[in-house]
Amino acid sequence: MNGFWSQILVNKAFWAVIYSALLAQGLKIVFGAIKYKKFDFYWLLGTGGMPSAHSAAVISLLICVGRELGPSSPIFALAALFALINMFDAQTWRRSIGFQAKVLNSMMEDLQEGKSIEDDRLRELVGHTPIEVFVGSLVGILVTTFIYR
């Protein structure tokens, strides 16, 4: 067991993916504070927003696999497919769910005729725009390039 944990501590790929995702998630707080001039704890743990932490992590993983095993490796092809599916999902299906939540929230407000709604509102920001996915990918590339320098 001791060897397991010590190997994780020196695993560049593991840390590149973790740091990429954490940096992207941290940037959401910065961008949100600038845009809305307030702090929202949801930005720390929530999904959606600029940049995409999912994209940062999967692109980081793709680069790590390419660096460690080579771009001709079947595992690299698997990581590329995983990254493409993840980023496609982030900007299509999850974004559509966010739009549906917005419509449902609006319908609830209309039904209540302006009365305050006691139930929690559905989350409206669950997906990413293409630019959020792109910037998240850049975060993953930059962090991984720094770690593998």
C-alpha positions, -999 to 999 in steps of 0.1 A, spaced: 0 0 0 28 24 8 42 19 -28 8 27 -42 6 62 -25 42 70 -32 36 63 -69 7 86 -70 28 114 -55 52 112 -84 26 105 -111 30 136 -134 -1 127 -154 -23 124 -123 -12 158 -110 -14 175 -144 -51 164 -147 -59 174 -111 -41 208 -114 -57 215 -148 -92 209 -134 -86 229 -102 -71 258 -121 -101 259 -145 -125 257 -115 -106 285 -97 -108 307 -128 -146 303 -128 -146 321 -94 -124 349 -108 -144 353 -140 -177 351 -120 -166 377 -95 -155 401 -123 -187 396 -143 -212 397 -115 -192 417 -89 -200 392 -62 -189 358 -49 -211 327 -53 -200 295 -35 -217 275 -63 -189 285 -87 -164 265 -65 -182 232 -69 -208 237 -97 -208 227 -133 -209 250 -163 -193 284 -166 -160 298 -180 -137 279 -184 -147 242 -186 -129 222 -160 -140 190 -177 -123 201 -209 -92 212 -191 -90 177 -174 -96 156 -205 -73 175 -227 -46 173 -200 -51 136 -198 -49 133 -236 -16 152 -237 -2 131 -208 -11 99 -225 6 112 -257 37 122 -237 39 90 -218 29 64 -243 32 82 -276 5 95 -301 6 62 -319 -6 42 -289 -40 27 -288 -44 43 -253 -38 77 -269 -66 70 -294 -89 60 -265 -80 92 -245 -87 113 -277 -121 97 -281 -128 101 -244 -119 138 -246 -140 144 -278 -171 128 -263 -167 146 -230 -163 180 -247 -191 174 -271 -214 163 -242 -204 195 -223 -215 218 -250 -245 200 -264 -265 178 -241 -256 194 -208 -262 229 -223 -296 217 -236 -305 206 -201 -296 241 -189 -319 257 -214 -347 233 -204 -342 242 -167 -345 279 -176 -378 273 -194 -392 252 -166 -382 279 -140 -400 305 -161 -431 283 -163 -430 279 -125 -429 316 -121 -458 321 -145 -479 295 -126 -472 312 -94 -483 346 -108 -455 365 -92 -457 347 -59 -424 336 -43 -416 300 -51 -407 280 -20 -392 251 -40 -356 252 -51 -351 264 -87 -337 240 -112 -300 246 -120 -298 266 -152 -261 265 -159 -251 229 -164 -234 230 -198 -208 249 -216 -206 272 -246 -181 263 -273 -158 291 -261 -159 278 -225 -149 243 -238 -121 259 -259 -107 279 -230 -109 249 -207 -89 230 -232 -63 257 -233 -60 255 -195 -54 218 -197 -27 223 -224 -9 250 -205 -8 232 -172 3 199 -187 30 216 -208 43 233 -176 43 200 -157 61 181 -185 86 208 -193 
